[in-house]
């Protein structure tokens, strides 16, 4: 509004908005908008579901765990690592809260061709999820880089699931706790169902304790609205650059 007024009264030589002040206010607006975009790590979709991604090394039992939580065979399970390539989604209700679970490809360090594309897609889902279930194989040594997905997220947005607890355990959970401070850990067996009630209880606690930052603002934003905010930030910064370059408020 002040810029419009400055244009209207330009011929009278009234400096309503000094260029430096305009640029400062633009940057302040952009900072606040970017903060809102980043809140909650990813959007709550218009369907209101909490977005949960199951990720981890290949053959950790992610697909079996998703099937166990969904109480149906939604994701293909095979003893050969790398079976999952496309993201498999299913909806579950836990403690009155509705979740959208996504099973992703194993996060392997070396992948080529279709495997590489599947891993890239898995990483995209990890970066945009509200809650990460980091699934590890308790009966095998920890692969190199297996914790990278969780280390890029706040600890309250991660549940670490040490799966295959029905087998002799090799994984050192104390070492994991040291590597992922503040992250909640639990042991499960997708095969026998051991630990599944505890995992479901943990999913409910994450929401009821407000760990997902599910504020009113987060619930309002869906994917389209967040993208609109990102575009707005880019345009406002262009306007500030125009004024700094002396092009005038008409261009801004």
N, C-alpha and C positions, 0 to 999 in steps of 0.2 A: 504493500500500500504506500509506503514511504517513497519507494522508487517511482511509482506511478505519479505521485504528487510532485516529485522532483522533475519529472518530464513535463508536467503541466505548467510548472512555474519556472522552467528553465530560462525563459526570456527575461525573467525579472532578476536573474542573477542570485537567486536564493539557493544556498547549498544545504539542502535538507538531509542528504546522506553523503557524507564524505566517503570517497572510494575506499580508504583504509578501513573505515568502520563497516562498510558494506562487505568487504572481503572477510573481516573477522566474524561478522554475524553469519555469513554463509558457512564458514568453517564450523562454527558452533552448531548450527542446524545439522550439518552433515554428520558431525560427531555423535549427536544425540540420535539421529536416525540410524546410523550404523550400529549404535549400541542396542537399539530396539531389534534390528535385524538379527543380531547375534544372540539375543536372549533365548535361553531354552535350547540352544543348539539344534536348530532345525524347526520346521514348521509343524504345528498341529494341523492336520488336514481338515477339510471342511466336514468330514465325517466324525471328527472328534476323537479318533482313536489315538492311543499312545503308541508311537513308532518305536519298536524294539528290533534291533538287528542282532542275529546270532553270527558271530564271526570268530575266527581262530584258525589254527593250522589245519591242513587236510587230515581227514580221518580221525578227527577228535570226537566225532559223534554229534555234530550240529544237527544233521537231518533227523537222526533218531530222537534227539532231544525235542526238536520242533514237533515231531509226530506224537511224542509222549505228552507234551503240553496241549496239543490240539486234540488228543485222544482219537486220532485217526491217522491213516497213512497218507499224508499230504506231500511228503518229500521222499524222493527215491533214496533208498539206503542200499549200499553195496560195500563189500569189504575192501574193494580197490579204492585208493585215495583219488580224489579229484572227480568224483561222480557228479557233484553239483556244479553246474555252470550257470544256468539261468537262476535268477533270484526267485525263490518260492515263498509266497506270502500266504498267511492264514490268519484268521481272527479268532481270538480266544477271550473269554471273560473270566477274570480272577478277582474274587472279592468284590464284585459289582463294578469293576473297572474293565473297560474293553481295550484290548491291546491288538495291534497289528504286528505279527511276528514275521520277520524276513530271514529266511535261510540263505546264506551266501556261499560263494565258492571259497575253498580253503585259501588262506593268505600265504601262498608259497613264495619264496624269495626268487626262484628262477622259474619262469613260465614263458611259453612261446605260443604263438598262434591263438587259437580259440581260448586256451587256458589263460593267456595273458590278458585277453579282453575280459574274461570272467573275473579275474583277480582285480582288474581296474574297476569294474563295475562294483565289486564287493567293497573296495576302498571308498568309492563314492557314497555308498550307503552308510558305511561306518562314519564318515565325516558329517553326514546330515542327520543321523539318528538322534532320538531323544535319550534312549537308553541302550547301552551296549551290553550284550551277554557275551563275554569273552569265554569261549569254550575251549578247554584244554584236556588233553588225554593224560589222566593220572597214571596210566600204566606204562608210559613212555617218557624218555627224557624230553626236556623242553627244547623245541627247535629254535634255531637262531632267529631272532626277530619276532618271536611269537607274541611278545608283549607290546609291540610297537603300536598296535591299534588302541590299546587302553592308555598308553602313556601320553597320547595326544589329547585325552579327554580329562575333564575334572573327575576326581575319584567318586563323587556322588552320582555320576552318570554312568557308572560301570558296576556290573556284577560279574565276578569271576567264578565260573563254574568248572570245577575239576571233575570231569566226567569219567566214566568207567571205573567207579569205585568198587565194583564187584570183582575186579581183577587185582592181582598183587600191585601195590602202589610203588612207583618209582619217583614220581615228581615230588620235589621238596617244596611243600606249601610254605614253610617258614622263609625260604628263599624268595618265593613269590611275594609274600607279604612285605618283605624288605624292598623289593623292586617296585611294588605298587602300593605305597602307603595310603591308607585311608579307604582302600577298595574293600568291599565286602566279599568274602570267599565262602563257598559251600561245595560240598561233594555230592555228586549224583551218579546214578546209574540209569541211563536211558533204557537199558535192557530190562532191568528188574523193577524200575520205578523207585528205587531207593533215593531219598533226598528230594524227590519231585514236590511233595507237599511243602517242604521248607523253601524250595525255590519259588513256588507260587506265593507263599507268604511274603518272601522278600520282594517280589514284584509288586504286591499290594502295598508294602511299606514304603517303597520308593515313591509312590504316588501320594499316599496319605500323609507322609512326612514332608511333602512339598519339595523333595529333592530334585524334581525336574523343573523347578521354577515355573510351574504352570499358573502364572499370574493371569489376570484378566486380559492383559495386552497380548500375551502369547496365544491365548485361546481365540482372540479376534483374528490374528494373522493366519492366513492360509498361504499356500505356495505362491499363488498369483499376486497376493498383496505384498509379500516380502520382495518379490521380483520388482514390483512397482516402486517400492522404497529404494531398492538398489539403483533403478533407473533415475529416480528423483535425485539421489545423491550425486550421480554422475552429471546430471544436467545443472545442478546448483553449482558444482565446482567449475563447470564450463562458464557459467555466468560470472563467477568471481574472477576467472582468468580474463574474461573479456574486459571487465572493468579495470583490472590491473594493467592491461595492455592499452588502456586509453580509448577503447572503442565506444565507450559511452553506455548509458543505461538502456538505450534502445536495443542494443545487441544483447544486453543482459536479460 
